[in-house]
Amino acid sequence: MIAHWSCDFLWLYFLSALSFKGGQFFGKRLQQVLFVICGIFLLFFSTKFIYDAAKIIFSF
């Protein structure tokens, strides 16, 4: 269990450092644009998931 938590911590630390360094390397504007694009994808997939789930639930 401790090994799993340690791996999670290291992975999330790596992603955080990569995100921070990416913002410095590519510039804040590109980072903001990428965040918006990722946010739009998340909204699309969450809406699709809720729609598909509602269609299944109310089809009975």
C-alpha positions as CSV (number, residue, x, y, z in Angstrom):
1,M,0.0,0.0,0.0
2,I,2.8,2.4,0.9
3,A,4.6,1.5,-2.4
4,H,1.4,2.3,-4.3
5,W,1.0,5.7,-2.6
6,S,4.7,6.5,-3.2
7,C,4.3,5.7,-6.9
8,D,1.2,7.9,-7.1
9,F,3.0,10.7,-5.3
10,L,6.0,10.5,-7.7
11,W,3.8,10.3,-10.8
12,L,1.7,13.3,-9.7
13,Y,4.9,15.2,-8.8
14,F,6.3,14.5,-12.2
15,L,3.2,15.7,-13.9
16,S,3.1,18.8,-11.8
17,A,6.7,19.6,-12.5
18,L,6.2,18.9,-16.2
19,S,3.2,21.2,-16.4
20,F,5.1,24.0,-14.6
21,K,8.2,23.7,-16.8
22,G,6.1,23.4,-19.9
23,G,4.5,26.7,-19.1
24,Q,7.9,28.3,-18.8
25,F,9.2,26.7,-21.9
26,F,6.3,27.2,-24.3
27,G,4.9,30.3,-22.7
28,K,1.8,31.0,-20.6
29,R,-0.4,31.8,-23.6
30,L,0.1,28.4,-25.3
31,Q,-0.4,26.7,-21.9
32,Q,-3.7,28.5,-21.4
33,V,-4.9,27.5,-25.0
34,L,-4.0,23.9,-24.2
35,F,-5.9,24.0,-20.9
36,V,-9.0,25.4,-22.8
37,I,-8.8,22.7,-25.4
38,C,-8.5,20.0,-22.8
39,G,-11.4,21.6,-20.8
40,I,-13.6,21.5,-24.0
41,F,-12.8,17.8,-24.5
42,L,-13.7,17.1,-20.8
43,L,-17.0,18.9,-21.2
44,F,-17.7,17.0,-24.4
45,F,-17.0,13.6,-23.0
46,S,-18.8,14.3,-19.7
47,T,-21.9,15.5,-21.6
48,K,-21.8,12.5,-23.8
49,F,-21.4,10.2,-20.8
50,I,-24.4,11.7,-19.0
51,Y,-26.5,11.7,-22.2
52,D,-25.7,8.0,-22.9
53,A,-26.4,7.1,-19.3
54,A,-29.8,8.9,-19.3
55,K,-30.7,7.2,-22.6
56,I,-30.0,3.8,-21.1
57,I,-31.8,4.6,-17.8
58,F,-34.9,6.0,-19.4
59,S,-35.2,3.4,-22.2
60,F,-36.8,0.9,-19.9
